[in-house]
Amino acid sequence: MTQQPSSLCVYPMRIQPGEDILNVLQNFVLTNDLKAAFIVTCVGSVKRVKLRFATNSEGKEEISDIVKNLEICSLVGTVSKDGCHIHGTFGDVKGVTVSGHVMGNIEVQTTVEIVIGNADGYQFRREFDHRTGFKELVVGPSKPKI
C-alpha cells in the first residue's frame, strides 16, 4: 500500500459541559465538510462514557455504560461522515484507568479541549468488513469540490 503525503489542517475547539463529544465531532465534520478527520489531542473530563471492551476468550464483547467523573487520559481515532472509530482511556479519582472502544454517551463534565486534524487530499469511509464483523476504515483520495 502506497500513500502520498498530505497537508494537515487543524481545528482546535472547546466542548462545553453536558455536551456529547461524539455528537459534537460528527456534527463538526459534517458542517465543515472534513473528508479525513482524526483526533490530534484531547484533554478534559467526562461524567459518563459507554465503552466496548476487547473480545474475551469466549468470543463475547462486554459493553459498559460508566457513570462517574473521569479524566480523559487519551482519546484517539478517526471521524468520517460514516461514523467514528474512537478509543479512549479514562482515569478515576484514584487514578485507576479504564479503556476501550467509545460507543457513545460520552458526556463532558467540566470541559474538553480537543484538536481535530484533517488530512487534505484523502477521504475516510467506513464499510462493513465480513472478516471482522465491523464497519472498517477505507482510505481513498478525496473527490475535488465542484
C-alpha positions in Angstrom: 0.0 0.0 0.0 1.4 3.4 -1.1 0.2 6.6 0.4 1.1 10.1 -0.7 2.0 12.8 1.9 -0.8 15.2 2.8 -1.1 18.7 4.1 -2.7 19.0 7.5 -5.3 21.4 8.7 -6.1 21.6 12.4 -9.2 22.8 14.2 -8.9 23.5 17.9 -12.1 23.7 19.9 -13.6 23.5 23.4 -16.6 21.3 24.1 -18.9 22.5 26.8 -20.2 20.8 30.0 -23.2 18.5 29.2 -22.4 18.1 25.5 -21.8 14.6 24.0 -18.3 14.5 22.4 -19.2 12.1 19.6 -22.2 14.2 18.6 -20.1 17.4 18.5 -17.3 15.7 16.5 -19.7 14.2 14.0 -21.6 17.5 13.5 -18.3 19.4 13.2 -17.0 17.1 10.5 -20.3 17.3 8.5 -20.7 21.0 8.9 -17.1 21.7 7.8 -17.1 19.1 5.1 -13.9 17.4 6.5 -13.1 14.3 4.5 -10.3 12.7 6.6 -10.7 13.9 10.2 -8.9 12.5 13.2 -8.3 13.5 16.8 -4.8 15.0 17.3 -5.1 15.6 21.0 -7.7 15.8 23.7 -7.8 16.6 27.4 -10.7 17.2 29.8 -13.2 15.3 31.9 -16.4 13.4 31.3 -19.2 12.3 33.6 -20.2 9.3 31.6 -19.0 7.1 28.8 -20.1 3.9 27.1 -17.2 1.6 26.3 -16.9 -1.7 24.5 -14.0 -3.8 25.7 -11.9 -6.3 23.8 -13.5 -9.6 22.9 -13.0 -12.1 25.7 -11.7 -15.7 25.4 -15.3 -16.9 24.8 -15.6 -14.5 21.8 -18.0 -12.3 23.6 -17.9 -8.5 23.9 -18.6 -6.6 27.1 -20.2 -3.1 26.9 -20.2 -0.9 30.0 -22.0 2.4 30.5 -19.8 4.1 33.1 -21.5 6.9 35.0 -18.9 8.7 37.2 -16.5 11.6 36.9 -13.4 10.6 34.8 -10.4 12.4 33.4 -9.6 11.9 29.8 -6.1 10.3 29.7 -6.2 9.6 26.0 -8.8 9.9 23.2 -7.7 8.8 19.7 -9.4 7.9 16.5 -10.9 8.8 13.1 -14.1 10.6 12.3 -15.9 10.5 9.0 -19.4 11.1 7.6 -19.9 7.3 8.0 -19.2 7.4 11.7 -16.4 7.5 14.3 -13.9 4.9 15.4 -12.5 6.2 18.7 -10.7 4.6 21.6 -10.2 6.2 25.0 -8.5 5.8 28.3 -10.2 7.4 31.3 -8.9 7.8 34.9 -11.0 8.0 38.1 -10.4 9.9 41.3 -7.9 7.3 42.5 -6.0 7.2 39.2 -7.4 3.8 38.2 -7.9 3.7 34.4 -10.4 2.0 32.1 -10.1 2.0 28.4 -11.9 0.7 25.3 -13.8 1.5 22.1 -16.0 4.5 22.7 -19.6 3.5 21.9 -21.3 6.8 22.9 -22.8 8.6 25.8 -19.5 10.5 26.3 -20.8 13.5 28.2 -18.5 16.4 29.2 -18.2 17.1 32.9 -16.2 20.4 33.2 -14.5 20.9 29.8 -12.9 19.2 26.8 -10.1 20.8 24.9 -9.7 19.0 21.6 -7.8 19.5 18.4 -9.2 17.8 15.2 -6.9 17.3 12.2 -7.9 16.8 8.6 -5.6 15.1 6.0 -6.2 17.1 2.8 -6.4 15.0 -0.3 -7.8 12.0 1.5 -11.2 10.7 2.3 -12.1 8.3 5.2 -15.1 6.0 4.7 -16.3 3.1 6.8 -17.5 -0.1 5.1 -18.7 -3.4 6.6 -15.9 -6.0 6.6 -17.2 -9.6 6.8 -13.9 -10.7 8.3 -14.2 -8.5 11.3 -17.9 -8.0 11.6 -17.5 -4.3 11.9 -17.5 -1.2 9.6 -13.8 -0.7 9.0 -11.8 2.3 7.7 -11.3 2.6 3.9 -8.9 5.4 2.9 -9.1 6.9 -0.6 -8.4 10.1 -2.4 -10.9 12.9 -1.7 -13.1 14.0 -4.6 -12.4 17.6 -5.7 -15.1 20.1 -4.7 -17.1 21.3 -7.7 
